[in-house]
Amino acid sequence: MLRPKIPTNPTPTGVTIPLPVESTAVVQHTPGPAPVPAAPAPVSSRPVVQLTPGALVALVGGGTAVVLVVGTVLVSLLLAVAVTAASVAVCAVVLRSMLNGQHKR
């Protein structure tokens, strides 16, 4: 009564793969037409980017500005973390001294 019943499946439910059939027929191939000489490479329709000295100076200036802004943001975040850690440490020292002072009295 409490034994599990294992279902029986008389037909397979998975995907059946047919066996490959090997042919024994002999096929003769005729040579194809002679190859056509290669055509020249197609011309690209994309415009070529040419950097003038003014554009190069603007690109370097823009990159420098991005580096300075990102550096400033990262340094200010690091400074904020350092100030927060220092203030938490000072609060911990003050609380410790207050609690030790209560135990001595």
C-alpha positions in Angstrom: 0.0 0.0 0.0 2.8 2.5 0.8 5.2 1.2 -1.9 5.9 3.7 -4.6 4.7 2.8 -8.0 7.1 3.2 -10.9 5.2 4.1 -14.1 5.9 1.9 -17.0 6.3 3.5 -20.4 5.8 1.1 -23.3 6.9 3.6 -26.0 9.9 5.9 -25.8 9.2 9.6 -25.3 12.6 10.9 -26.3 13.7 12.1 -29.7 14.9 9.2 -31.8 17.8 9.7 -34.1 17.7 7.8 -37.3 20.8 5.7 -38.2 22.9 7.1 -41.0 22.6 5.2 -44.3 25.7 4.7 -46.3 25.3 4.7 -50.0 27.4 2.4 -52.2 26.7 4.1 -55.5 29.6 5.4 -57.5 29.3 9.1 -58.6 31.7 10.6 -61.1 32.3 14.3 -60.9 33.0 16.4 -63.9 35.4 19.3 -63.5 33.8 22.7 -63.1 34.4 25.8 -65.2 37.8 27.6 -64.9 38.0 30.1 -62.1 37.3 33.7 -63.0 40.1 36.1 -62.1 39.5 38.0 -58.9 38.0 41.4 -59.2 39.6 44.4 -57.4 38.5 44.9 -53.8 35.4 47.0 -53.5 35.9 50.6 -52.5 34.7 51.4 -48.9 31.9 53.9 -48.7 33.0 54.9 -45.1 34.6 58.3 -44.8 38.3 58.3 -43.8 38.9 60.2 -40.5 41.8 62.6 -40.8 43.0 64.4 -37.7 44.1 68.0 -38.3 46.5 69.5 -35.7 43.6 71.5 -34.3 41.4 68.4 -33.9 44.3 66.6 -32.3 44.8 69.4 -29.7 41.1 69.4 -29.0 41.1 65.6 -28.5 44.0 65.7 -26.2 42.5 68.6 -24.2 39.2 66.8 -23.9 40.9 63.6 -22.7 42.9 65.6 -20.2 39.7 67.3 -18.9 38.0 64.0 -18.5 40.9 62.5 -16.6 41.1 65.5 -14.3 37.3 65.5 -13.5 37.3 61.7 -12.9 40.4 62.0 -10.7 38.8 64.9 -8.7 35.6 62.9 -8.1 37.6 59.8 -7.0 39.8 61.8 -4.6 36.9 63.6 -3.1 35.1 60.3 -2.5 38.2 58.9 -0.9 38.5 62.0 1.3 34.8 61.7 2.4 35.4 58.0 3.4 38.5 59.0 5.4 36.7 61.8 7.2 33.8 59.5 8.0 36.2 56.8 9.3 38.0 59.4 11.5 34.8 60.7 13.0 33.5 57.2 13.8 36.9 56.5 15.4 36.6 59.6 17.6 33.0 58.8 18.6 34.1 55.3 19.5 37.0 56.6 21.7 34.6 59.1 23.4 32.0 56.4 24.1 34.6 54.0 25.4 35.9 56.6 27.8 32.4 57.5 29.0 31.5 53.9 29.6 34.8 53.2 31.5 34.2 56.3 33.6 30.8 55.0 34.7 32.3 51.6 35.8 34.9 53.3 38.0 32.4 55.4 40.0 
